[in-house]
Amino acid sequence: MQNNHRKWTPWSGTIYTLTLCALVALAGCAIHVKNERMVDGFVFDPGKEARQAEMNFTLLQQKYGHEWQLNKGDKNAPPALGLAMSGGGMRSAAFNVGVLKGLHKMGQLDDLDILSSVSGGGYALSWYYLQRFSSGESDAVLFDPEGRFQKHLEENGRIITHSDLFIVEAPEYLLKLGINVVAIPLHWLANGLFDWNKNLAPYRWFYQNALEREFHLTPAADGSGFLNAKSVAGVIVGVDTPVGFPEMRGFIESERLPPFVINTTAAISDSMQHYGADFGNAIFEFTPYAFGSDAYGYRSEAFPIDIHTAVAVSGAAADSAILPPKAGILLSALNTDLGYNIPNHNITDPAKIAGHNLLPFPLYYTYRSNNDIRGTSIYLTDGGHSENLGAFALIRRMCRHIIIVDAEHDPDYRFAGYRKLKERLKKELRVDFSLPDIDTGLRIDAVDFNGKESLYDGVMPDGLAQRIGLSDDVHVRFDKEVGLWQLKDKGPDGKSYYAKREDRKLNIYKVYDGSKPVMEGTISWFPLKIGAKIEKVSLKVTYVKLSLDTNNLDAYPQSVSQYYRSKKGWFKELTGYKNAPFPQEDTSDISYGKAQFSAYRDLGEHIVVNYVGRLRRAE
């Protein structure tokens, strides 16, 4: 009788063991996608106003007093004027370069006491500081429209590959793919089978070096190349000597430049999108003076990364930590995360670290994961995963007047960044953020709800469509991110509105049209002890919205109007967006041609020069 059982050999055992190890390692990588622990952050107690007010100022002085020394005015008080630059990839970067250019043109860039950035806003912020640092040139040279710095930005925006020519682009894509394939088994071993938290994703490195080529290389004055380029086999891949935060601290102090904040997100929430973690805990700051968050504490020495890496991490939008479970598991397993692990500066016991590193999956969870504040590592991702406007860093510093630049992808003008910040400030700090032009200026009607009526996807209550002037063919969709109902009329007029249930009424809002890109608002109020008195302090906000008034195109620079007209037709037909493709092209587009970069930059400058006006420093 023939024996059909396969003979067991040493090779069979080896293959079986390797397969089992690979599956265990893959499972370890997948489980790392899950965040495990929720931490509670600082919440203002309105019942202890006097005590809290005094403590707030004391903490402000202790925590940020070193930054105050660079204030243009009072060096014993919080900053008077700050700039927050939102996320939004290359779109935000180009627009924010224009905002900086406009502020310089108006003579107001020198009035800033502090700057804060997230993701794409950090590209622009780091460009400004690193070019000042590396070149020694003045703002006038950096913002010269015909100068080498602006020309470099215009001509090198295609940052995915070194060229958009197929003969260069295709081999570079294949080479990068091959490098990543080689790195996957190492990732499974180091970060799956063991919990070593090694940064082994080649795509993260490629992404950072692409940002360096566009924003951090310093063009030589004689046109002979760059002052700080690093190359491999003659191909430029980034800067030769990274600039650290301590070095930048000495430079800004000597040049009397304002301090800055680069915002990232620490993955400590039990929510897949980090929304469960309070801002103070989840927002992980890097400044020339310190790094950390409320959950992890702050350190002023031994910075774990340099400025270039911090900017790349601040823009690490593609990350398994914020994706749905299945997609997150796949992204983690394929080693394509853009997030970054740094050592947890609170864990200093070598025995605990060594013991944790020796344990294989799943035993290493006996000493917590890198998503726990007591884990051996801190996992950082895009700052926009927590707060995408970059404003919270300035609010917590009690900056008296904050310019917020909102360059998020917002084709339907939902103002998601504003609405999220408004909600979280009310929950965490018990303060109200109000932009009347959005909150009431866009409101056109209110419908009484008796508590039994409701809106559902695709369905409107009887009579509501007629009440607000819509046809019977209305598409209704609830937007969970901002808590708004989108009402889109499929009739001949094609009108669109938003609806939000507030105070037992359904308030109806029209869609913002871009005609007022700069709005004024307040954040109020904070109890603060000034001298011997407890005063209610409000922060002034100037809100700059990336938008375009398409009914008045001739008022804009030619680069803006021409680019809008060149892109409008095919984009509207392809995507169905009612709003124009420019200035709301998708954030996934990170390679900009000269016309594209110039249009966004010139739009930012135009809005600042024509709408912001001369800002008066807060008293």
Rosetta blueprint (number, residue, H / E / L):
1 M L
2 Q L
3 N L
4 N L
5 H L
6 R L
7 K L
8 W L
9 T L
10 P H
11 W H
12 S H
13 G H
14 T H
15 I H
16 Y H
17 T H
18 L H
19 T H
20 L H
21 C H
22 A H
23 L H
24 V H
25 A H
26 L H
27 A H
28 G H
29 C H
30 A H
31 I H
32 H L
33 V L
34 K L
35 N L
36 E L
37 R L
38 M L
39 V L
40 D L
41 G L
42 F L
43 V L
44 F L
45 D L
46 P H
47 G H
48 K H
49 E H
50 A H
51 R H
52 Q H
53 A H
54 E H
55 M H
56 N H
57 F H
58 T H
59 L H
60 L H
61 Q H
62 Q H
63 K H
64 Y H
65 G H
66 H H
67 E H
68 W H
69 Q L
70 L L
71 N L
72 K L
73 G L
74 D L
75 K L
76 N L
77 A L
78 P L
79 P L
80 A L
81 L E
82 G E
83 L E
84 A E
85 M E
86 S L
87 G L
88 G L
89 G H
90 M H
91 R H
92 S H
93 A H
94 A H
95 F H
96 N H
97 V H
98 G H
99 V H
100 L H
101 K H
102 G H
103 L H
104 H H
105 K H
106 M L
107 G L
108 Q L
109 L H
110 D H
111 D H
112 L L
113 D L
114 I E
115 L E
116 S E
117 S E
118 V E
119 S L
120 G H
121 G H
122 G H
123 Y H
124 A H
125 L H
126 S H
127 W H
128 Y H
129 Y H
130 L H
131 Q H
132 R H
133 F H
134 S H
135 S H
136 G L
137 E L
138 S L
139 D H
140 A H
141 V H
142 L H
143 F L
144 D L
145 P L
146 E L
147 G L
148 R H
149 F H
150 Q H
151 K H
152 H H
153 L H
154 E H
155 E H
156 N L
157 G L
158 R E
159 I L
160 I L
161 T L
162 H L
163 S L
164 D L
165 L L
166 F H
167 I H
168 V H
169 E H
170 A H
171 P H
172 E H
173 Y H
174 L H
175 L H
176 K H
177 L H
178 G H
179 I H
180 N H
181 V H
182 V H
183 A H
184 I H
185 P H
186 L H
187 H H
188 W H
189 L H
190 A H
191 N H
192 G H
193 L H
194 F E
195 D L
196 W L
197 N L
198 K L
199 N L
200 L L
201 A L
202 P H
203 Y H
204 R H
205 W H
206 F H
207 Y H
208 Q H
209 N H
210 A H
211 L H
212 E H
213 R H
214 E H
215 F H
216 H H
217 L L
218 T L
219 P E
220 A L
221 A L
222 D L
223 G L
224 S L
225 G L
226 F E
227 L L
228 N L
229 A E
230 K E
231 S E
232 V E
233 A L
234 G L
235 V E
236 I E
237 V E
238 G E
239 V E
240 D L
241 T L
242 P L
243 V L
244 G L
245 F H
246 P H
247 E H
248 M H
249 R H
250 G H
251 F H
252 I H
253 E H
254 S H
255 E H
256 R L
257 L L
258 P L
259 P L
260 F E
261 V E
262 I E
263 N E
264 T E
265 T E
266 A E
267 A L
268 I L
269 S L
270 D L
271 S L
272 M L
273 Q L
274 H L
275 Y L
276 G L
277 A L
278 D L
279 F H
280 G H
281 N H
282 A H
283 I E
284 F E
285 E E
286 F E
287 T L
288 P L
289 Y L
290 A L
291 F E
292 G E
293 S E
294 D L
295 A L
296 Y L
297 G E
298 Y E
299 R E
300 S L
301 E L
302 A L
303 F L
304 P L
305 I L
306 D L
307 I H
308 H H
309 T H
310 A H
311 V H
312 A H
313 V H
314 S H
315 G L
316 A L
317 A L
318 A L
319 D L
320 S H
321 A H
322 I H
323 L L
324 P L
325 P H
326 K H
327 A H
328 G H
329 I H
330 L H
331 L H
332 S H
333 A H
334 L L
335 N L
336 T L
337 D L
338 L L
339 G L
340 Y E
341 N E
342 I E
343 P E
344 N L
345 H L
346 N L
347 I L
348 T L
349 D L
350 P H
351 A H
352 K H
353 I H
354 A H
355 G H
356 H H
357 N H
358 L H
359 L L
360 P E
361 F L
362 P L
363 L H
364 Y H
365 Y H
366 T H
367 Y H
368 R L
369 S L
370 N L
371 N L
372 D L
373 I L
374 R L
375 G L
376 T L
377 S E
378 I E
379 Y E
380 L E
381 T E
382 D E
383 G H
384 G H
385 H H
386 S L
387 E L
388 N L
389 L L
390 G L
391 A L
392 F H
393 A H
394 L H
395 I H
396 R H
397 R L
398 M L
399 C L
400 R L
401 H E
402 I E
403 I E
404 I E
405 V E
406 D E
407 A L
408 E L
409 H L
410 D L
411 P L
412 D L
413 Y L
414 R L
415 F L
416 A H
417 G H
418 Y H
419 R H
420 K H
421 L H
422 K H
423 E H
424 R H
425 L H
426 K H
427 K H
428 E H
429 L L
430 R L
431 V L
432 D E
433 F E
434 S E
435 L L
436 P H
437 D H
438 I H
439 D H
440 T L
441 G L
442 L L
443 R E
444 I E
445 D E
446 A E
447 V E
448 D E
449 F L
450 N L
451 G L
452 K L
453 E L
454 S L
455 L L
456 Y E
457 D L
458 G L
459 V E
460 M L
461 P L
462 D L
463 G L
464 L H
465 A H
466 Q H
467 R H
468 I L
469 G L
470 L L
471 S L
472 D L
473 D L
474 V E
475 H E
476 V E
477 R E
478 F E
479 D E
480 K L
481 E L
482 V L
483 G L
484 L E
485 W E
486 Q E
487 L E
488 K E
489 D E
490 K L
491 G L
492 P L
493 D L
494 G L
495 K L
496 S E
497 Y E
498 Y E
499 A E
500 K E
501 R E
502 E E
503 D L
504 R L
505 K E
506 L E
507 N E
508 I E
509 Y E
510 K E
511 V L
512 Y L
513 D L
514 G L
515 S L
516 K L
517 P L
518 V E
519 M E
520 E E
521 G E
522 T E
523 I E
524 S E
525 W E
526 F E
527 P E
528 L E
529 K E
530 I E
531 G L
532 A L
533 K E
534 I E
535 E E
536 K E
537 V E
538 S E
539 L E
540 K E
541 V E
542 T E
543 Y E
544 V E
545 K E
546 L L
547 S L
548 L L
549 D L
550 T H
551 N H
552 N H
553 L H
554 D H
555 A H
556 Y L
557 P L
558 Q H
559 S H
560 V H
561 S H
562 Q H
563 Y H
564 Y H
565 R H
566 S H
567 K H
568 K H
569 G H
570 W H
571 F H
572 K H
573 E H
574 L H
575 T H
576 G L
577 Y L
578 K L
579 N L
580 A L
581 P L
582 F L
583 P L
584 Q L
585 E L
586 D L
587 T L
588 S L
589 D L
590 I L
591 S E
592 Y L
593 G L
594 K H
595 A H
596 Q H
597 F H
598 S H
599 A H
600 Y H
601 R H
602 D H
603 L H
604 G H
605 E H
606 H H
607 I H
608 V H
609 V H
610 N H
611 Y H
612 V H
613 G L
614 R L
615 L L
616 R L
617 R L
618 A L
619 E L
